[in-house]
Amino acid sequence: IHEIIGLKVVTDAAVDLGVVVEVITTGANDVYVVHGAFGEVLVPAISEVIERIDVSGGVIFITPLAGMLDDSK
């Protein structure tokens, strides 16, 4: 968890969502709390969403689920 907090989150469309500020541990999977241009975004740590985590590069690459991002911003 300490390696995840502070990483930048970028979508497959090269949209910068912000930085992971917290990791919520649930029974099924972790959830990354990201703060940035879209406000607070909850990113489930599941294989359908997380494409790659580059700890040394400081980036998590994701493919957002439908409805995950508010497209009005």
FENCORGI-V189234 format. One line per field, one symbol per residue. psi: psi as a letter, one per 20 degrees, with the letter a starting at -180 (. if undefined). burial: + if it has 9 or more other ideal C-beta (glycine too) atoms within 8 Angstrom, else -. Layout:
BEGIN
psi=???
burial=???
END
This chain:
BEGIN
psi=hhhgpiqqpprijkpoibqpiqppprhgrqppoppbhjcppoopmqhigogqonghikqpproqqpihqoii.
burial=---++-+++++----+++++--++-----+++++++-+--+++++---++---+----++++-+----+----
END
